[in-house]
Amino acid sequence: MEDENTRRKAIAAEARNVTGNASWVGDVKNAQEAADAQAAQAWCEAVTGQPFVNGDLWETTKSGVYLCNLINIIQPDTVVGKIKESKMPFSQMEMIGEYIKGCDKIKVRDVFRPPDLYEKRVSYPRAIINNIHALAKVAKKINKALPVLHVETIKGHAMGM
């Protein structure tokens, strides 16, 4: 048991110390999750044409606006109504909720709850990364012209999305 804990700590340290990773990648638990996270970021940026704010998943997506714009690029009018930036937590959670409703509309089954993202709950960032990977799979079926999400499989780790 102690050997397994030591191994897991080493893998987590490896993921956090990879040069060139955005700081949010340090929230992942191992090198495979880091690769999955980087692939999700690269895909989102390729689809939207907009880089992550300061290269940070949470800072970019916590208002829900980036995610709503992303899903509307994949399937126009998936999120209907005004997509608005706000500093108010309730409004930001509402926009994340609109994104999740949009995921349901286009049959993305791997979703998260707004507090998972906004409050960085226990499932953060894995639940958000899983959702983006699931969205990418659905997006490929909806619009073949969109970029494809590519994930590197890290030797010794479970396969990513």
Long-range contacts (C-beta under 8 A, 24 or more apart in sequence): 11-157, 22-52, 22-54, 22-55, 22-56, 22-57, 23-54, 23-55, 23-56, 24-55, 24-56, 24-57, 24-58, 24-59, 24-125, 27-120, 27-124, 27-125, 28-125, 28-126, 28-129, 29-126, 30-154, 30-157, 31-154, 31-157, 32-153, 32-154, 32-157, 32-158, 32-159, 32-160, 33-126, 33-129, 33-160, 35-151, 35-152, 35-153, 35-154, 35-160, 36-129, 36-133, 36-151, 36-160, 36-161, 37-125, 37-129, 39-133, 39-149, 39-150, 39-151, 39-152, 39-160, 39-161, 40-128, 40-129, 40-132, 40-133, 40-136, 40-149, 42-149, 42-150, 43-132, 43-136, 43-147, 43-148, 43-149, 44-70, 44-132, 46-147, 47-73, 47-74, 47-139, 47-146, 47-147, 48-73, 57-125, 57-128, 57-129, 58-117, 58-120, 58-124, 58-125, 61-96, 61-117, 61-128, 62-92, 62-96, 62-117, 62-118, 63-92, 63-95, 63-96, 64-92, 64-93, 64-94, 64-95, 64-96, 64-97, 64-98, 64-99, 64-114, 65-95, 67-95, 67-96, 67-99, 68-95, 68-98, 68-99, 68-102, 70-135, 71-99, 71-102, 71-103, 71-106, 71-135, 72-102, 73-146, 74-106, 74-135, 74-138, 74-139, 74-142, 74-143, 74-146, 75-102, 75-105, 75-106, 75-142, 75-143, 78-102, 78-105, 78-106, 89-118, 92-118, 93-118, 103-131, 103-135, 106-138, 106-142, 107-138, 108-134, 108-135, 108-138, 109-134, 110-134, 129-161, 130-161, 133-160, 133-161, 134-161, 136-161, 137-161
